[in-house]
Amino acid sequence: MSAMFLLQFAIVLLCILVGARVGGIGLGVFGGLGLAILSFGFGLKPAGLPIDVMFMIMAVVAAAAAMQAAGGLDYMIKIATKILRRNPKHITFIAPAVTWLFTFLAGTGHVAYSVLPVIAEVSRQNGIRPERPLSMAVIASQFAIVASPIAAAVVAVVAYLEPQGIHLGDVLMVTIPATLLGLFLACIFVNKMGKELKDDPEYQRRLKKDPKYTDAFNSTVDVKELEISKTAKISVSLFLFGALLVVLMGAIPSLRPMFDGKPMGMAHTIEIIMLSISALIVLTCKPDGTEITKGSVFHAGMRAVIAIFGIAWLGDTLMQAHMTEVKDMVKGLVETAPWTFALALFVLSVLVNSQGATVATLFPLGIALGIPAPVLIGVFVAVNGYFFVPNYGPIIASIDFDTTGTTKIGKYIFNHSFMIPGLLSMVFSLIIGLLLANILL
């Protein structure tokens, strides 16, 4: 690894650290500052903007904010409260189960955007530390990629291993139980992560700092007595219908319109569906237009868009400029010690932020080195290293959706809210995956 890459990587990390400390739109604007240093100072060509990720978040936020203004979020919170009061700890298990299922059916982890604001609000209103369900929900939305029969990474693995008699079913019968069990075991530990919300110092600081914030978080309205209008229920039905449509379109590509012989991309599909749902909520429920943009969901979502604009663009620019160097380094590691293949998958996925690109780069090398197919399938889950550096879209979005401040990037960057959930999920899934592959294949 060259000294120049390490220097530029340090600049990226510094921008993430300072941006996280500043808060608000800090991540986004300091990402832009870092990009100015890399492009004007070091001459790196800016990578393509993360336009689709930003637009997907904006579309989902538009629908969720309209639903909130129509009273739908209060309705969802009331329903969730009835369930959670029986056992409030369940949301840390329910939230990742939902995002895993969404990704499994849709083939993309970005469908998690539609439920992140709901998870954050339901947790907050019920006095549960949002960091726990949010972090596991994001990790689950990543890990489900290797278990989805329509994900590009899974299709690529099957294509590479088919000459060895490996088929889609062989891969899924390992990755589905490995990720589900791995995530479940991680949830047991994450459910105890951090202080309880009422005892969290940052949460208490925010309550004391802003009277309006205090009123919002300590509402005197009993959720049981909260009156729910008919339009609130309609808005929730429409929002959930939109989320279901996204999943169905991802699971059944033939439902999408065809262009040049290919179905419309999922990014455009998500954007069009969620914007349409927003319009239907506005038309049928008639929420106050001003209230839509004043709500907490809208503000958090727009902060997430700006953060991704800066930080994701900055990270992509660094990696695109050094892609050849990064690939050569990882290949050299595997050629020297084949047993490090899982580590190589993890490291490359951290650097390139793409399961598909990681598979395309390293699986041919693993096959050439003679690594057995069961081992390759057993360690396949290691392509989910997105969480290590906190610049992945859903990570940034969930930090902004959590207005309690419990979901965050830590003082030292790498001690962020997703590190422990991600590492626990990775270790458990790898162990289970290798055991199942050894037994079943």
Beta strands, then each sheet from edge to edge (+ up, - down):
strand 1: 258-259
strand 2: 262-263
sheet 1: 1+ 2-
end
